[in-house]
Amino acid sequence: MNGVTGIAVGMSTSIPPHNLGEIIDALDYMLQNWKSIDKITVEELTEFVKGPDFPTGGVIIEDQRRSGLKSAYVAGRGKVRVRAKAIVEEMSRGRHRIVITEIPYMTKKVTVLERIAKLVRDEGLEGISDLRDESDRQGMRIVIELMKSAQPEEVLEALFKRTTLENTFSIIMLALVDDEPKLLSLKSALQVYIDHRLAIVKKRSQYDLKKAKAREHVLEGISIALDNLDAVIDVIRKSRSVQTARNNLMREFSLTEIQAQAILDMPLRRLAGLERKKIEDEYKGVKKQIKDLSGLIKSPKKMREVIAQSLQEIKEKYADARRTQIAMVEGGLDAAPMQLTQLTPSENVWVMINRDGLVSRTPGDDPPRPSGWDVPNWLVRVNTRDTLYLVSESGESAAIPAHTVPEAPKPSQGIHFSKLTPFKEDVELGSVFGVPPKENRDDSWYVVTITEQSMLKKSEISELPGPSAQLFTLVKVNDNDRLVSIRLSDGKKDIFLATSQGMAIRFSEEDARPMGLVAAGVNGMKLDKEDRIVGMEMLPKKGELFFLTASGRAKRVKQDDFPVQGRYGKGVIAWKIPEKDSLAGMTAGKGTMRVTVHLKEFAPRSTRLDDAPLQTRVAQKGKEVVEMREEDRVTLLTIPWEMVRPVSEE
């Protein structure tokens, strides 16, 4: 797993690092199929061990016709090509930049930078206008800005050919086995490890058994003394010396010297009732331990089970995701993908962020079900090739590749978003959304934002920067305001806003002209002094509008019940709410859609939209969809946002 390199007289070793979880899975497969272990092939083991996993990441390029990995794992020798991970980002005015996020194993970043600079300065590598190192605590980031006329793929190809951004790693699986150098296949290397572990478990068990029997012998003597306590005390009292007392105890009670000495060394407190019970329990425990260890030593199957169990414990505690990707290509290196986005498998996932800022993703078409307190505050469905944008309440945004979000079944098992983005830990998030790659989207789409004080802004999706180690301003938010919601639109929808006092307005999106990223926007709705925006939707949308109050009551209203008005009006009454209550959240969707209702004091609850009755705007009662105590309040509504893919009809 750790890997090793070394040179001796006439021979050398070069074993690359591997992934802990993959190695343990292969070992477990061999242990579970021990009776047919001779029939296990290297091909079966490579289903678990995909290949080397370098701590610096990178991409292994494998030719399907001449696989260096297959040669290494079958014969013990082979060569693999390792490339850096590169992302091409589009800048303003049609320019591009190449971002290197990972480099090959044992390659120095300084050497790479110096070599690229020398190529540009002395050897005529054209197309590069700037080179800088933006690496920080988030990881490596080498930025290569290109001239407007440069083709990113051509520059990348030249960099791979003329720098150490691509190199060869030789695999020589040579190791000392029983003090002899042997060239090992993957199977034989794992077999040697299992044999070693079996020997260790047996020796350890024999040692523990010897200690347990010695303790049993002492406890037997102490038990005899406790059963004959008065006689033992009398013998010790009448003895002139310790040696005499020991000899007399051995003679009177048929004890060994070790047992007699243990009785003499026993403190008086062990004579108390509870202490005597402890001795009896320990004696029983030692006898059981001896029985178990004896059975373990005699049973190779039980020893293999012990090894398998300990390996699984190590995997659960220390295993992590693979860092190095493996690209199998036909036609050799010339056909290998250049960019990281071309290597990332396309998979739909749900990105979850909980109230503690822990972010994770889980695969599947259906959104994850909430469980107790372990529920997300934001839930967005994206593709692993998308760019994920995390936006703070103040309008600052960070862009990261969606596939870099760690996979975890529960939100609490994720990592803090500050470890994936340039954000600090104390930043409060306002919204999260995803955007597909440029080749899979229509750049005529817009990003629409709304703040609590009803500042609305529409920006062209083409203005969004790609993944970056730097923050950017998505929308300028005033000091006494905060971001509430973000939606994507094709520019032909109606914008629907709802307020905490139960007012709502619907107006055409064309009433808000597109603005630059740093703009604050325009007023979306006139608010009373104590009122605020609690939600935004883009209409029309399948289903009805769902409204939820802070007291846990909800109702649904048809979208057509809300007339289209002009922007920046008072709107109409969506729900005439009592003074002590307020609107906590709203959304639009089919009745089968589930949302999570977060409470101030107790665990969040899940409800379907059709749990609320379909009523008119003037209906005041609604229905209690969340059982809650009188003093508790609804604080947040989590909506599983399955992002509308802005793809052109063509």
Order of alpha helices (4+ residues) and beta strands (2+ residues): beta-beta-alpha-alpha-beta-alpha-beta-beta-beta-alpha-beta-beta-alpha-beta-beta-beta-alpha-alpha-alpha-alpha-alpha-alpha-beta-alpha-beta-beta-beta-beta-beta-beta-beta-beta-beta-beta-beta-beta-beta-beta-beta-beta-beta-beta-beta-beta-beta-beta-beta-beta
